[in-house]
Structures are given as structure tokens and as C-alpha cells.
Amino acid sequence: MLEALSVPAVILLIGAGLIAATGGLLRQLVVLLAPLLTLLAATQVPDGVTLTAPFLDYTVEVLEGSPVRRLFAAVFALMAFTGGLFALNQARGYELAAAYAYAAGAIGVCFAGDLITLFLYWELMALFSTVVVWCGGTPGAKAAGIRYAIMHLLGGVILKVGIEGVTIHTGSNDIVPLVVGNFDTWMILTGILLNAAAPPVSAWLADAYPQSSATGTVFLSAFTTKTAVLALWLLFPGEAVLIGVGLYMIIYGIVYALLENDARRILAYSIVNQVGFMVCAIGIGTELALNGAAAHAFAHILYKALLFMTAGVVLYRTGKSRCTELGGLFRTLPVTTACGIIGALAISGFPLTSGFVTKTMISQAAADSGLVWVYFTLAVASAGVFLHAGIKYPWFVFFQKDSGLRPREAPWNMMLAMLLLAGACIGLGVYPELLYRYLPFPVEYVPYKPGKVVYYLQLLLFSGLAFFVLLPLMRRTETITLDTDWLWRIGLTSLWSRSRSLLRGPATALATGYSVVVLTVRRRLEWLFLAKRADGTVTGEGMLARSWAIGTTALCIVILLVAYVVTYFL
Amino acid sequence: MSGIGPDNPQRLHWLVRPHTIRRLWWGGAAVLVVTLLLQALAPYKGVLAMEGWPAFAAVFGFAACVVLVLAAKVLGEILKRPEDYFGGDRDDA
């Protein structure tokens, strides 16, 4: 029992329970303390399996430590803390409780030593993240939450089928690198990629996340996709198919973000884009690439949360998130604007920000592996990220035209959370050793070489020039962009109604035929047992219901006996 | 009468006054030129030799953005729909 209290996920789950059960100052205390205690416990988890428990006929490994597991758990706990601080006075108790239970699921996945434990925490995440989506509190949030839940429960089923298969066919459910080659491993990979918002189902992310509340989206941006990245890191390092999947996600995220009008949906698409970098790095699979994937996940969680916080402040203060309705907010939201710019520079991988020291690590890994086309696609993507998230987001939200909106600056707790994350984005960029020392493999990579810095400055700044030159082509329109979710939101419904109308003819014929048969049989039975008039009134007994003379009965019996004997001898 | 009209530059936030914007354009252009010149002092050894060409990254970045924006524009013509396309269940739609 006491051992369970050392499990980081359990600590945060208890915190979530206390948040739901308490109120006022006590709740605020739990909101701030629970993630810090979780962080402390996460950093103390030693390497290897340290806690097992019986579950059905299995012994599950509840707690297994390794550097990469501790790194992800630490950033999840940090994220829960800053997210909790951001939402401290604004979110409702049940939203915070759900968000913390969701974070506990993510941290549970980090330390899961076997596939069964991983699956249980995976489903915990699916459950409570759906609640966080619903906390948007609008009909749109309710509908998006249902679609989100269906997608993730489907992903869970696919993952479970794979886990069952691997457990039965190999006799082990340990989390070890797998080779994709049979049905079981493909199912596990598919189930994980679904959570990573990989194609062809990337649409769930931009559909659901922006529907949550101003505070809920901050939590959603951090956990689901990054636990999927960790699961890929642990189970499929070096799996070549991930390179293609990752590159597709990178370009998809840029193009859809360029077309989007809603600020929070722009940021949602850029999650897919950034996770693409990590998936691609895991596919490359060298030590530098895997370090890059882990480091980029760490940095990304912080700057993406920062960006969603700035968008959250704008939504909280103005009730708006469409670029067409925003603009000129820098006048009254100077701190939020500055934090938005820092987050935007970090996501773009600008020198002296966290994104630079992690993203260039992945590019270097591609170059070192001789993957020239991957290297150049990543360079295109770096330019594209600066275009859609680095400039487009802050420009349309905080600058461009004067929307006339003059909201008050963020409340103190929101501002403090943003400043903490902005400090982390710059701190990790200026002093990358802070992060490098916790990476799973020894780091020899040097991010700041003069030639490289000038190269990336040219790449990014001229991308910025391209943005302003091409601004007329990027006029905001009050539209959405169709995605593969059309297939299940429109296609399936349309197919259902079409197939109903197509089957209407045969179904009617079948029903008519059935009625005719029933009616005929009924008439025959009535003829045998009842005597009826033409108007339907019963006048006597039918042929088989009447009393017959004994001689006639004996004759019938003789005929039946003869028939039986003849049949027997034949 | 100047000094009290709503279009008076003095009433605008300093960041959006015309002369500030002019200075920002000139400052931005100067920064771009400096990054090009710095390449002479800090050459880059990339994967391919052409990455060391003068202004390679600048041209590559600019061209990549042009291609991405045009590709998005074409795709947008095909895929963009009104916000209430899915029945208007977006809370802010």
C-alpha cells in the first residue's frame, strides 16, 4: 500500500481526487503541490522494474524507470503544474480534477513496464481527456468530445488487439523494441499512431482540442500526442515507416495551419506538425535522432503550452479566437504578446530559444544518417513553421489591423504561468546543457556553431520576408478546411441514408412476400381447424377439429401403418 | 486643427505610427542584409556543397515559403468550406 504512494501517477491521481473533493484555498494548494510532489517522485524512480502487482493471471510491472521515461514524466509533471497555475482561478474544480487525472494517465504511461499497464493508463487518458474537451461547455464541445472519444476508444481497441496478439504469440508483454512485420505489431503501431494524430486520422486533433475551454486546451496540447511519441520511442525506434509518416505530418500541419482562420486551430495543426518532427526522428532511430526526439518533445510541450496559454488569455478576455475578429491586441496585452512572440520564436527554432537546440539536433541526425531528402524536407519545414506559427499566429492575433478590442491584461496567475514557460523557452535555448544532461544518450552535439546560426537566421528571416510579401495571398476567410474527418462526419451519414433508400425497394418486397406467406398459412390452418363464413365468423369446427366415425379413424390408422412398414423395408 | 483628429499620428500607439513602421521596414531590411554579409565570416558546411553558396539558405527559405503558400492556396480553393459546413456545431461558429 505504501509502495503505491511512491508511484508518481498515483500521487497525481490522489491530487485529482482531492481537487474534486475540496474547494477554496485548500483546492488551490492541492493544484500547486500535487504536480510538484509528482515531479519529485518521478525524478526518484530508479532504472529498471521496481514495483510489480498481480493483475488477472499476469504480473504487471507498475513502475519501470529509465532516463527517457523520467524525462517525459518530468515534463508532464511540470506541464501539470504550469497548467494548474494558469487555470488556478479560472477553471472549474471538475475541469482541473479531470485535467490532473488525464496528466496522471500520461505519467503512468511513462513508467509502465509492460503493455497491459500501458494500456490501462492509455485508456485513463482517453477517458479524462474527453472530459476536458467537454469542459468547453458548448454544444460544439459536446459533439467534438463524442467524436474524440469514439476515435480514441477505437484506437484503444486496435492497440488492445495488438497487445493481446503479441502477448499470446511471444509469451511476453514487456515493453521492448518491436519489429513491425506481423499483424500484432502493425495493430500496436496503428493504435499508437492514432494517438499521435498521424495520417489519415490527424483531423481529430484540430477538431477536438480547440473546442475545450481557454484553460483546458493547455492541458490537452501536452499529453496525448507526446505519450504516443514516448510509446513509439520505446517500442518502435528506427522503424523506417515512421520517417514517411513524420514528414507527412510536418507538411500537413503547415498547409492546414496556413489555411486556418481560428487562432487555436492554427496552434492545433502545428501540434501535428511538431509531433511529425519527433515521429520522423524516431524513424531515423540513431542515438542522436532519439535524443533529438526526446529533447524536442520536452521543448515542444513547454512552448506549445505557452502558445495555447496566450491564445487562452485572448479567448478568456475577448471571447474570440478567429483571426478575422482579432488584431491590435498588443496595445493592452503587452505581456501576453511578448510571451506569444517568445513561444512563436521557440516553435520556429529561432537561435537562443529551446526549439533551435532540439530541432537542429533532428536535422543533424538526418544528415549524419545520409538521409539528404529528409534533411532538406526538414529545412523546408523549418521555414514553413516560421511562416505559419512563428509569424502568422502572433501577427494576426496581436498585430495586423486594429480590431478595436481593448481587453485587460491576463490575470496574475495566468501571467505568471506564461512568464515561467517563456523563461524556460529562452533558458533552454541559451543554456541547452540544462536539458542535454537528462537525455537518454550522451550528447556530443554542439548546437551553436557560427555557420549554422547564420544559416538558420537566413532561412528563418527570409521566410519572414516571404510572409509579408505573400500577405495578400493569405487573406483570412471565415472558412474551415475539409479534412479526412469528412469521411466519418459526412460520408458515413450520407452512405447510411443512401443505403437505406437503396434498400427500401427490396425490403418492401420482402415484407410483402412475408405477409402473403403468413396469411396463406393462417388461412390453411383455419380451414383445417375452424369452419368460417365469408364474413369471418366461426360457424363450427374445421376438418381436423371435427369428431370422426370410428371406422374412418381405423382406416386412417391402417393407411398410416402400411405406409410406415413399406417405408421401413425400402 | 491638427492634433485633435482621430487620424493624427500623435494619437496612434507609437508602434503603428507611419514613421515607426517605416523605420521597422528599414531596420528589417538592414537585418536581412547583415545576415547575408555574416555568411562571409561564418561559412556553413552542410550536407551538400551548395549549402555553402552565398545566400543559399535565404533563397531556399524564401522559395520554400512561396511554394508552401501557393500549394496551400490551391488546396484551399478545393477544400475550403463555410464555417457551418458540418452543421455549425463549432461553439464559435
Boltz contact constraints between the chains, C-beta under 6 A:
constraints:
  - contact:
      token1: [A, 138]
      token2: [B, 91]
      max_distance: 6.0
  - contact:
      token1: [A, 139]
      token2: [B, 89]
      max_distance: 6.0
  - contact:
      token1: [A, 140]
      token2: [B, 89]
      max_distance: 6.0
  - contact:
      token1: [A, 140]
      token2: [B, 90]
      max_distance: 6.0
  - contact:
      token1: [A, 140]
      token2: [B, 91]
      max_distance: 6.0
  - contact:
      token1: [A, 143]
      token2: [B, 89]
      max_distance: 6.0
  - contact:
      token1: [A, 254]
      token2: [B, 68]
      max_distance: 6.0
  - contact:
      token1: [A, 255]
      token2: [B, 72]
      max_distance: 6.0
  - contact:
      token1: [A, 258]
      token2: [B, 72]
      max_distance: 6.0
  - contact:
      token1: [A, 259]
      token2: [B, 72]
      max_distance: 6.0
  - contact:
      token1: [A, 259]
      token2: [B, 76]
      max_distance: 6.0
  - contact:
      token1: [A, 331]
      token2: [B, 13]
      max_distance: 6.0
  - contact:
      token1: [A, 367]
      token2: [B, 47]
      max_distance: 6.0
  - contact:
      token1: [A, 372]
      token2: [B, 47]
      max_distance: 6.0
  - contact:
      token1: [A, 375]
      token2: [B, 47]
      max_distance: 6.0
  - contact:
      token1: [A, 380]
      token2: [B, 64]
      max_distance: 6.0
  - contact:
      token1: [A, 383]
      token2: [B, 61]
      max_distance: 6.0
  - contact:
      token1: [A, 383]
      token2: [B, 64]
      max_distance: 6.0
  - contact:
      token1: [A, 383]
      token2: [B, 65]
      max_distance: 6.0
  - contact:
      token1: [A, 384]
      token2: [B, 68]
      max_distance: 6.0
  - contact:
      token1: [A, 387]
      token2: [B, 65]
      max_distance: 6.0
  - contact:
      token1: [A, 450]
      token2: [B, 42]
      max_distance: 6.0
  - contact:
      token1: [A, 451]
      token2: [B, 42]
      max_distance: 6.0
  - contact:
      token1: [A, 451]
      token2: [B, 43]
      max_distance: 6.0
  - contact:
      token1: [A, 451]
      token2: [B, 44]
      max_distance: 6.0
  - contact:
      token1: [A, 454]
      token2: [B, 38]
      max_distance: 6.0
  - contact:
      token1: [A, 454]
      token2: [B, 39]
      max_distance: 6.0
  - contact:
      token1: [A, 454]
      token2: [B, 42]
      max_distance: 6.0
  - contact:
      token1: [A, 455]
      token2: [B, 44]
      max_distance: 6.0
  - contact:
      token1: [A, 455]
      token2: [B, 57]
      max_distance: 6.0
  - contact:
      token1: [A, 457]
      token2: [B, 35]
      max_distance: 6.0
  - contact:
      token1: [A, 458]
      token2: [B, 35]
      max_distance: 6.0
  - contact:
      token1: [A, 458]
      token2: [B, 57]
      max_distance: 6.0
  - contact:
      token1: [A, 458]
      token2: [B, 58]
      max_distance: 6.0
  - contact:
      token1: [A, 459]
      token2: [B, 57]
      max_distance: 6.0
  - contact:
      token1: [A, 459]
      token2: [B, 61]
      max_distance: 6.0
  - contact:
      token1: [A, 461]
      token2: [B, 32]
      max_distance: 6.0
  - contact:
      token1: [A, 461]
      token2: [B, 35]
      max_distance: 6.0
  - contact:
      token1: [A, 462]
      token2: [B, 58]
      max_distance: 6.0
  - contact:
      token1: [A, 462]
      token2: [B, 61]
      max_distance: 6.0
  - contact:
      token1: [A, 462]
      token2: [B, 62]
      max_distance: 6.0
  - contact:
      token1: [A, 463]
      token2: [B, 61]
      max_distance: 6.0
  - contact:
      token1: [A, 463]
      token2: [B, 65]
      max_distance: 6.0
  - contact:
      token1: [A, 466]
      token2: [B, 62]
      max_distance: 6.0
  - contact:
      token1: [A, 466]
      token2: [B, 65]
      max_distance: 6.0
  - contact:
      token1: [A, 466]
      token2: [B, 66]
      max_distance: 6.0
  - contact:
      token1: [A, 470]
      token2: [B, 69]
      max_distance: 6.0
  - contact:
      token1: [A, 473]
      token2: [B, 69]
      max_distance: 6.0
  - contact:
      token1: [A, 473]
      token2: [B, 73]
      max_distance: 6.0
  - contact:
      token1: [A, 478]
      token2: [B, 83]
      max_distance: 6.0
  - contact:
      token1: [A, 479]
      token2: [B, 80]
      max_distance: 6.0
  - contact:
      token1: [A, 480]
      token2: [B, 81]
      max_distance: 6.0
  - contact:
      token1: [A, 480]
      token2: [B, 83]
      max_distance: 6.0
  - contact:
      token1: [A, 481]
      token2: [B, 79]
      max_distance: 6.0
  - contact:
      token1: [A, 481]
      token2: [B, 80]
      max_distance: 6.0
  - contact:
      token1: [A, 482]
      token2: [B, 79]
      max_distance: 6.0
  - contact:
      token1: [A, 482]
      token2: [B, 81]
      max_distance: 6.0
  - contact:
      token1: [A, 489]
      token2: [B, 86]
      max_distance: 6.0
